Amino acid sequence: MVQKTSVSPYKSGSGTAKKWKSAIFWTLLTIYGLLTLYPLFWLFISAFKTNAEFMNRPFGLPEAWQLDNFARAWKSSKMGTAFANSVIVSVVSLVFTLFISALASFVIARLKFRFKGWIMGFFVVGMLIPIHSTLVPLFILMKQMSVLNTYWALILPYTAFALPTAIFVLTAYLTSVPKEIEEAAFIDGTGLWGVFLRIMLPISLPALSTVTILSFLHSWNDFSFALVFISKSTLKTLPLSIATFADGYQTDYGLTLAAMTIAVIPTILVYLAFQEQVMKGMTAGAVKG
């Protein structure tokens, strides 16, 4: 005889409920993703409009794609010089941030010494300081140091304000690394610098990628520090260059949005280059296992 197998109605209903929950979850996630990407899409299509078309049809597609907006924006605001200045300031401050934070995090996470908790607390408190509240003291300090209207007037503050977050992320990550890896390296004759350069740095790549994105975005998009500390036109960064399209009387929206599109492309490329490591670095060290 052939026995008939019956499917439990409870299990069938449970599977259907899971499918509905999964479908609702992915639908909501897709809607959220589209809402998040829409401002970027709006920026790109608006960069090809004339000023009149932008005012009359701000959310529609361009009737005639104005490709010369990018060339005019690049020439009229001297974006080539501003772009180079932003690259120099962002890359140099990023290098300093990664180097200093990697060393400090290695010492705090892997070595034992007095006042270790106080030092870590000092960097955590540094994350709570409002950046713009330091503009006046920093301006006075920069003037006394004779570094106003130089690259260092931006590189030093960018590095200083990026260090607390960088050290916090890297320390949390390095703390989760098993101690046995480090002990095995010492037994094999590897010195302290060898452990740091050959083991800890490669292991901490996800956290370093996260720090790279956060630090680069902050220095690349900053406007207030550059506005206060830089007055020479040859040293202005991209945010200051974009601001030249708006004055007290009128704003050329077509050129402004074209310039903003040019400025946002490097940030997208940096994020795409490190996107696989972002979530790993942000969540690393949260749970030790």
N, C-alpha and C positions, 0 to 999 in steps of 0.2 A: 504494500500500500504506500501511496505517496502522501506524506504528511504536509499539510498546508501551514505555512508560516504566516502568522498574523502580525501586523505592525501595530504597535501600541499607539492609540490616538494621542496620548500624552507626549510621546517622543516626536510624533509628526508635528503636533502643534508647537512643541518647543523649537524644532528646526525652522519652522515657518517664522516664528517670532524672532529668531536670531537673524534670519535673512532680512526681515523688515528693519530690524535695528541697524544692521550693516548698511542697508540701502539708505536709510535716513541719515546715518552718520556721514557716508560719503557724499550724499547730496548736499548736506549742510557744509561739509568741508569744501566741496567744489564751489558753492556759492560764496563762501568766505574768500577762497582763492581768487575768484573773479572780481570781487569787490576790492580786494587788496591790489590787484594788478591794474584795475581800471584807471586810477590816477596816472600811472606810468603810460598806459596806452593813450590817455587823453593828452598828456604832455607831448608825446611823439606826433600825433596827428595835428595838434594845434601849432606845432613848430613850422608846419608847411602852409599856414594861412597868412593872409594879409591882415593888417590891423583892423580894417573895416569888416572883413569877414569874421574875424574873431569876435567882434562886438555884436554882430548880427546873428551869427550862428555859432555860439561858443561850444556846443556839444555835437555839432554835425561834422561830417567829413568835408575836407576841403573841396571846393568846386574846381579850382586849379591849383595844383601842388606847386608851391613856391620854393623850388629847390635853392634859389639864390639867397634865401634867408640865412642859410648857414654860412655862406661865403661873406655876406655883408656883416653878419654878427661877428665873424672871426676877425675881419679887418677893422671894423669901426671901433671896437673896444680893445684892440690889441690883445686878443685872447691867446695868441701864440706865446707872448711873453708871460702872461698870467698863468697859462697852462704849465709852462716850464717852471715857474716859481712854485706853483702848487705841488708839482712832482718833487722838486728838490726838498721843500719843507716837509712834505708828508713822508717821503722815503727816509730821509735822515732821522726825523723824529721817531719813525717806526723802528729803525735799526737800533737806536739808543734804547727805546722802550723794551724791545725784545731781549737785548743783551743784558740790561740791568735787571729786568724782572726775572729773567731765567736764572741769573746768578743768585739773586736775593731769594727766590722761591726755593731753589735747591738747598740753600743754607737753612732756611726756616723749616722746610719739610723733612729734611733728611738728617740734620745735625741736632745735637742736644747741647744747649747752653742756657745760661741764666737770662731771665727777662725775655724769653722767647715769646711767651704769650703777650707781653706788653708791646713788643715790636709788631707782632701781627695785628694787635688791636690798633696800633698807631696807623697802619696802612688801611684798616677797615674804616677808621674815622675819616681818613683822607677821601674816601668815596662819598662821604656825606657833605663835603664842603661845596657850597654853590660856586660854580666856576666864575660867573659874572660878578660876584661880589668881590672878587680879587682884582678887578680891572684897575682901579685907582692905585692900590698899593703896588701892583706889578708895574704900572706905568712909571711910578716914582723910582722903583728899584731899577728898571731898565734904563731910565734916564741917568741915574747915578753910575750905572755900569757902562754907559755909553754904547749901548747895543740897540737903541731905537733905530728904525729904518735899516735893519739888517736881518738876514735870515734867522740869526740866533734869537731875535726878539720873539719869533714864533716857535722855533724848534724847542727852546727850553721850556716854555709853558706847556706846549703840547705833550712833551715827554713827561713833565712832572704830573700833570693831571691824568695821564694814561697809566702811570705806574701803579696806583692803588688797585684799580680793577684788574690789571694784568697780573700783579702779584697774588691777588686773591684767587683768581682762576687757576693760575699755574700751581700755587701751593696746594689747593684742594686736589688737583690732579696728581701731583707728585706724592702726596700723602697716601693715596690709594695704591701706589706701586708696592708690591711685596718687598720686604726687607731682604729676603733671601737672594734676590737678584744682585743687590748691591754687595752683600757679603760674599757671594761667589766670585764676583769681580775682584774684590780685595784679596781673596785667597789665591786667585790666578796671578797676582802681582800687579794689578791695575791700580794706579794712583788715584787720588781724589779728582784731579782734572780729567783723567781718563774715564772715570765713572760718569762724570758730568757730560763730557763731550761725546763719548761713544755709546753710552747707555741711556742716560736720563733725557738728553735732548731728542734722540730719535723716538723714545717712548712717549714723550710729551708733545708730539707733533699735533694731535687734535687740539690740545689746549693752546698751543702756539698759533694754530690757524685761527682760532676764535679771537685771540688777542690781536692778531694781525688785522682781521676785519674790523673789529671795534675801534682800534687805534687809528687805522687808516681813514675810516669814515669820519671820525671826529675831526682829525686834522684837515682832511680834504674839504669838508663842508663848513668849517668854522668861518664866521663872518666878524664877530665882535672883536676878537683879539687882533685880527688883521686890520680892522678899521681903526683901532686905537693906536696900535704900535707901528703901523706902516703908513707913511704919507707920500713916499716916492712912487711915482707912476711905474717906474721900472721894476719895482719889487712887489707890486700888487698881485694878490692871488686871484683865483677864479671867482669867488663870491664877490669880491670888490669889483672885478671886471664886469660881472653881470649886472651889478647895481647901477652902472653908468647908463643903462638904457632907460632908467626911470628918473625923472626929476620932479620938481614941484609943479610942473605945468602939464606934462603929458608922459605917457608910457607907450613905447613901441612894443606891443605884446608879441608880434611875430618874431622880432629879433630877440626879445627877452627869452621866449620859450625855445627858440633855436639854440641860443647860448646855453640854456639850462639843459637841453638835450645833450649837447656836446659834453657838458660838465658831468652829467650823470653816467655816461658810458663807462668811464674807468671804474666807478664804484660797482657797477654791475659785473664787469669783467673780474674784478677782485673777488666778489662774492661767488661767482660761478667757479672760479679757480679753487676755492676752499670750501665749497658748499658741502662736500661729503664729510668734512671734519667738524662742521659747526656744531651739530647736535651732540656729537661725541665729546667735544671740548666743554660745552655748556653743562652737560650732565655728569661729566666725570668727577669723581670725588664726592658726589652727593651721597652715594651709598657705598660703603666699603664691603667688598665681598671676597 
